[in-house]
Amino acid sequence: MLPPARERVLLWLLALTQFTVIMDFMVMMPLGPQIMKAFSIGPAGFAAAVSAYAWCSGLTGLFAATYIDRFDRRRLLMIVFSLFLLSNLGCALASDFHWLLFARAFAGFTGGVVGPIVFAIVGDVIPESRRGSAMGLVMTSFSMASIVGVPAGVALGAHFGWQSAFELLVVFCAVIWIGAFCIVPSLTSHLAKTAPPLAEVIPNLLRLIIKPSHVRAFVLVLAMVMSNMLIIPFISPVLVANHGVAPHEIAYIYIAGGIATLFTARWIGRQADRHGKVRVFRYVATFSVLPVLAFTHLPSWPLWAIVAFFPFFMVAMSGRFIPMQALMTTVPEAPQRGAFMSITTAMQSLGAGIGAWFGGLLLGSGTNSEIVGYGVNGWIAAALTVFGIIWIAHVVSNSSSQPASVAAVPVEAAVPGEL
């Protein structure tokens, strides 16, 4: 175990690493109106650009499950993150839509491995009794991306073109890579067991995927990510086309949502440790149904009202992933955690690809160039959320013989103070 101070520094570094991956994915969405105009594409074409990242991220995440537990976590993180940096440089240099699709696919291939490595490191370093709090800290990356990354990208995009957002990402990635090189320790405890021969890798992967307890976890992940991606990629295009929000004003909306999640992410993680991951997930997911339906049936509100409402949406949509992600780290056995988290990330990407692609198909253009069909997306997202609330009862932690809904040891009993 690491000393508490070193542990906190490492967790914040991992949060910054996740920040770049999340920003890379999120920044495409508020830049949607500019990208659609620049390349003369509609909602379906834009959804293809979003889903290209997601599909490739899913494929590489699935492939990563065959090797992620065969190497030192630190070394693998440094190599993959450097390739992720190059992928963002490719996006910044894209001169046509086909090149952008290729660059987004390469970003998916690289970014799809960073997440599993980060979560595997958390699982290796943090005891299960404090993992909800740790995951809440790491997932403040979502808040940081919303408060700093996306608004900065949108502001630069409005003044210097959409490519400047990816140029900013290249700079962020370079700085964080240097920090990771200095801070992340070598992690090889998972290598204590002799790795199976390569001829057994694929059969072992298939056994890992079809294990009943794992399948139940993957179904939950698919449902919840699809629920998110039916809504989130189209927020900016709908606000611009249907509600008259200027592209540069989108930054205010994301800043408001990001600030709210910055205060709630760690709090939700601590509640998951104290009261049980399943119970907290159900509370947050149930609450999320209301802002989902409200936002997809939004009346003609002024900008200040949209800015005031968006934090409820962001807190609910991101908050339900904190206890769910912490629960995912308890499902596999420790030697399989890296592979399992790779497959989980692949399922997240698969769900994102399906959600964005299907959501784009459901949308169309009205007589006044407004986007129609968003309400249908909202009802389907709400139905998937209700399914997740029910289905999570079948997801079982490997840390005990009892269902994962049993409350974990309170965080205060594990270590004085907070992460």
N, C-alpha and C positions, 0 to 999 in steps of 0.2 A: 504494500500500500504506500501511496505517496503522502508526504507531510501535508496537512490541511492547506497551507499557503500555496504550495506547489500544485496541489490538486485544483484549487480555484483558478490559478493562472492557466493551467492546462484546459480547464473547462471553458474559460473565456476565449482561449485560442481556438478551440474546436467550434465555439459559437461563431467566431469570425470566419472560420473556414466555411461553415454552413451558410453564413451570411452571403458569401460570394456566389455559392451554388443557388441559393434561393433568389438572390437578386438577379442572377443570370436568367432564371426562369420567369420571375415576376415582372421584370422590366419590359418584357415583350408585350405584356398586356396593356399597360397604360400608353405604350407607344403604338398600339394597334391602329388608331386613326391615321397617324403619320405614315406607318408602314403600308397600310391599305392604299393610301393616296399615292405614295411614292412608286408602288409597283402596280397600281391600278387593279387591285384584287378586292373581292367581297369578303363577307364574314366566313364563308366556307374556305376560301383560300388562306385567310389569316389563321383559321383553325388548323389548317394543314401545316402551317409553319410552327404553330404551338405543339401540335401532336407529333411532328417529326422529332422534336427533342424528346418527348415523352416515350415514343415507341423505341427509339434507339437507347434511351436510358434504361428502359426495361430489358432490352436484349442484352446489353452489356452487364447489367446488374445480375441477370440470370447466369451469364457466362462467368462473372466474377466469383460466383459461389463455388466454382470448381477450383479456384486458386487462392482466394483471399485468406484462408486459414493456413496456407503453406509458406507464408513469408512474415517477416518482421513487420508489424503494423506501421511503424514509423517509415521504414524504407518504401513501402508500397504507397503510403500517403504522399510522400515527397515526389515520387515519379508520376503518379496519376494527376496530382494537382498541377504539376508543371505542364502536362498535356492539356489540362482544362484551361490554363492561361492561354495557351496557343489557340485553342478553339475560339476564345473570345476575341482574339486578334483577328481570326478569320471572319467573324461576324462583323467586326468594325470595318473590314476591307471589302465586304460584299458589295458588288456593283450591280447585280441584278437578282431577281427573285430566286432563280435556280441556285445561284451561288449562296444566297442566304439560307435556303433549305439545306444545302450541303453543310454549311457551317453550323447550323442549328443541330443537324444530325450528329456531327462530330462533338459538339458540346454535350449532347445527350450521352454519347458513348463514354466520355470522360467524366462528366458530372454524375453519371449514374453509379460510379464506383466510389466517389468521394463520400457520399452519404453513408453507405454501409461501413466504410472504414471508420468514420467518425463514431457511429453508434456502437461498433464493435469495441472501439477504444473505451468508450463510456462503460460498456458492459464489463470490460477487463479490469478497469481501474476502480469503479465505484461499487460498493456493496449493494445488494438488491434492496435493502431497507432504505437506502437513500437515493435510489436511482430515479425516482420520480422527480425529486428536487433537482438532481443533476440534469435530467432531461429537460426540465423546465428552464434551467439556465441556458443550456445549449440551444433550446428552441426560442430563446429571445432573439436569435438570429433572424427570425421572421419579423420581429418588431424592428430590429435595426435596419433590415432591408426596407421595411415600410417607411420608417422615419427618415433614414439617411439615403440609402441606396436608390430606391425607386424615385423619390422626389428629385434627387440630384440628377438622375438619369433623364427624368422627364424635363427638368429645367434646361439641361444641356441640349436635349433633343429639340426643344422648342426654339432655341436660339442658334444652334449650330448643326442641326440635323440629327436624325435618330441614331446614326453611327456613333456619335460622341458618347452615348450611354455605354456602349461596349468598350470604347477607349478608356473610359473611367474604370470599368471593370478590370481591364488589363492592369492598370496601376494598382488597384486594390489587391488583386491576386499576387502581384509581385511582392508587395509589402508583407502580406500574410504568409507567403511562402518562406520568406526570410525568417519571420517570427516562428513558424512551425519548425524550421530547421534548427533553431536555437532552443526551443522549449519542449517539443514532443519527445518523450523518452523512448528508448528501444523497448518494445513489448513483444516478448517471445514465449511467454508462459504457455500459450496455446499450442506451441510446437513441441511440448513435452511428449505427446503421443506421436509415434512414427506415422508420417503421412502415408496414406494408401498409395499403391502403385497407380500410375496414370490410367492403366486399363480398367481400374475399378472406380475411377472418378465419376464417370457418367452414371453407372449403376447406383453409386452412392448418392449422387445428386437426385436421381429419380426417387430413390427411397426417402430422401429428405423431403422432397416436394410432396409425395403422396402419403406421408405419415398423417394419420387422421387428425391429430392435434394441430399439426402445422396447416393442413388444409382449412380447418375451421378458422385459424388466424388469418390466412390469406384471403378468405372470403370476406371477412370483416374489413380488411384493408382495401380491397377492391371496391366494396360498396361505399365506403366513406370518401375515398379519393374521387370516385366517379361523381358523388354528390357535390363535392367542391368544384370540380372542373366543368360541370354543366353550367355553373354560374360565373365563376371568377374570371375566365379569359375574356368575357364579353361585357364586363362592367364598364370599362372605358368607352368602347364603341357605342354601347347603349346610352350612356350618359351624354356623350357628344351628339349622337344622332337624334335621340328622343327627347332630351331634356335641355339642350342648348348649352351644355357645359363646355367651356373652351378647353382645348387640349392642355394648355399650361395650368389650368385650374385643377386638373386631376391630381396634381401634386398635393394640394391642400387636403384633399379627401384621404389620400394614403397616409399623410403625416398624422392626421387625426386618428385614424385607425391604428397606426403603428404605435403612437404614444400610449393609447389605451392598452394594447397587448403587452407593451413593455412592463406595465405595472401588474398585469394579471397573469402572465405566463408562469412566473416562478411561484406565485400564490396558488395557482391551480396545481402545479407540480407538488407543492407541499401538502395540499389537501388530498391528492392522490396517495401520498405516502401515509397520511394519517388515517384516512377513512376508506381506503381501498380504491384501486384503479378503476374497477368496473363501475362502482357506485358513482364516482366523480364523473366518469365518462358519460354515464346515463343522464346525470343532471345537466351537464353542459350540452350534450347532444339534443336533449329535449328542448332546452332553451333555444338552441340554434334554429329550430324549425320556424319560429316566429320571424326572426329577421330575414331568413331565406325567402319566405313567402312575401314578406313586406317589400323587400328590395326588388324582387322580380315582378312586382305589381305596383311599382312606385308611381305615385301621382305626380302632378306637375309642381314639384317643390322648388323653392329658391335654393341657391347654392349653399347658404348657411345651414339650411335644414338638412340637406344631404350630408354636409360635413358633420353635423351634430349626430346624425343617425348612424353613419358608417362605422364608428367605433363598436357599436353593439354587434354589428355584422361581423367585424373582424375578430373581436374577442370570442364570439361563439364559434366561428368557423375554424380558427386556429387553436382555440382552447381545447376542443374535443380531441385533437391529435396528441396532446401532451400525455394524458393518462393512457391513451391507446398505444403510443409509441413506447412508453415505459413498460406497459404490459407485454409488448412484443419481445422485449429483451429477456423476459422470464420464461417464455414458452420453450425455447430449445435447451438442450444440454450445453454446458459451457464450451466443450470442444467444437461444437457445431454453430456457435453463436454468430461468427463472422459470415459463414455460408448462409445461415438462416436470415440474417439481416440483409444480405445481398439479394436473396430471393424476395424478401419483404419489400425492399426498395424497387425491385423489378416489378412486383405486383402494384406498387404505388404508381410507377411510371406507366404500366399497362392500363391501370384505371384512369390515369390522367389522359392518356392518349385516347382511350375510348370515350371518356367524358367530353373532352374538347372536340373530338371529331363528331360525335353524335350530337352534341349541343350545337355545333355549327350547322349541321344538316337541318336541325329543327328551326333555325332562324331564317328569315327572309327579309326582303326590302319592301316597304309599303309605298304608297303613291307619292308621299312627300320625302322619300329617301330615309324614312325612319326604319328601325329594325323591329320586326314583328316576330312573335312566337316566344319571347323571353319568359312569359308567364308559364308556359308549358314546361320549360326547363326547370322552373322553380318547383312545380308540383312533383316532377320526377325526382328532383333532389331531395325534397321533403320525404317522399316515400322511401328512398334509399336510406335516409337517416333513421326513420322509424324501424326499418329492417335491421340496421346496425344496433339500435338500442335493444332489440330483442335478441339478436344473434350473439352478442358479446357474452351472454351467459354460457355459451358452448365453448368459449376460448379458455383453456386451462393452463395454469402456470406449471412449469416443470419443477419449480422450487419447493413444491409440496404436493401432496396427493390430493389436496383440496382444490376446488375451483378457484380461479384467480380473483374472484370477487371477495375472498377473505381479505380483511384489511392487513396491510403490512405493519411491521414494527414502526411505531411513531418515530419521526425523524429526530426528535429531541432525545429519544432513548438511544439512538445510534451514535450521535456525536453532538456535543454541546454547540450551540450556535446554529447558523444557517449557512447554506452555500452562498 
